[in-house]
Amino acid sequence: MKKLQFCGNEIVRLLQDHPDEGLKTGDCGVVWGVYDFEKPFYEASFYNQNGDFTDMMFTEKEVEEVLGIDGETFEEKLEQVRHFSQ
């Protein structure tokens, strides 16, 4: 079994635009889905610059970690995302 970069509840920042989802480089999200396939992929709720949340799947190369796991709930992490996205 390979080591996954994320295990859930991390805050990540997009490294590229995703216009179909209304997301731009720098938008932040909270990882909530982890899929251990040959090429791992993840899902997160991203807070876009319009103030809306959008769920999106991504690979490890599409994001950078902003904040790791520290015992906070998913809802608390979503509130922090607002701060990182502004």
C-alpha positions in Angstrom: 0.0 0.0 0.0 1.4 3.4 -1.0 1.5 6.4 1.3 -1.2 8.9 0.4 -0.4 12.6 0.6 -3.7 13.5 2.3 -5.9 11.5 4.7 -8.7 14.0 5.1 -9.4 17.3 6.9 -6.3 19.1 5.5 -6.7 22.6 4.0 -5.4 22.7 0.5 -4.8 25.5 -2.1 -5.4 25.1 -5.8 -2.3 25.5 -8.0 -4.3 26.1 -11.2 -7.6 27.5 -12.4 -10.6 25.1 -12.8 -13.1 27.3 -14.7 -15.7 24.6 -15.2 -16.1 24.5 -11.4 -15.8 28.2 -10.9 -12.5 27.9 -9.0 -9.3 29.8 -9.5 -5.6 29.4 -8.5 -5.3 30.1 -4.8 -8.8 29.0 -3.8 -8.7 26.9 -0.7 -10.7 23.8 0.4 -10.9 21.1 3.0 -10.2 17.5 2.0 -13.0 15.1 2.8 -12.6 12.3 0.2 -9.5 10.1 -0.1 -9.5 7.4 -2.9 -6.6 5.0 -2.9 -6.4 3.8 -6.5 -3.4 3.3 -8.7 -3.3 7.1 -9.2 -4.7 8.5 -5.9 -7.3 11.2 -6.0 -9.1 13.3 -3.5 -12.3 15.4 -3.0 -12.6 18.7 -1.1 -15.0 21.5 -0.5 -13.5 24.6 -2.0 -14.4 28.2 -1.0 -14.3 30.3 -4.2 -13.7 34.0 -4.5 -17.5 34.6 -4.9 -18.1 33.2 -1.4 -19.6 29.9 -2.6 -18.5 26.4 -1.7 -17.9 23.9 -4.6 -17.0 20.2 -4.2 -14.3 19.0 -6.6 -12.0 16.0 -7.2 -8.3 16.6 -7.7 -4.9 14.8 -7.8 -1.9 15.5 -5.5 -0.2 17.6 -8.2 -3.1 20.1 -8.4 -2.9 21.4 -4.8 -0.5 22.4 -2.1 -1.2 21.8 1.6 -1.9 25.0 3.6 -2.8 23.5 7.0 -2.6 19.9 8.3 -4.8 17.9 10.6 -5.0 19.3 14.2 -8.1 17.8 15.7 -10.6 20.4 14.5 -13.9 19.4 12.9 -14.6 19.6 9.2 -17.0 22.6 9.8 -14.2 24.4 11.8 -11.9 23.8 8.9 -14.4 25.3 6.4 -14.5 28.5 8.5 -10.7 28.7 8.3 -10.8 28.3 4.5 -12.6 31.6 4.3 -9.6 33.2 5.8 -7.1 31.6 3.5 -9.2 32.4 0.4 -9.4 36.1 1.0 
